[in-house]
């Protein structure tokens, strides 16, 4: 599964409207995940 977001993990509480729910979601998603932080110009 590949998930992409233009929001930082810290901003997910605002996205979901509840910081506790966002923390639980991130905990389950990131448990065995490999994260890539790509920086640079957007070409879209």
C-alpha positions, 0 to 999 in steps of 0.5 A: 500500500502506498499512501501520499500526503502533502501534510506533515504527521503533526498536521493530521489532527487538524485533517481528521478533526481529532488529534487522538484519532489521528494519533491512533491512525498514524500509530497503526499505519507507521508500525512496520512502515517505511517512510520517505520524505521527498523534498524539492520542487513540485512538478505537477 
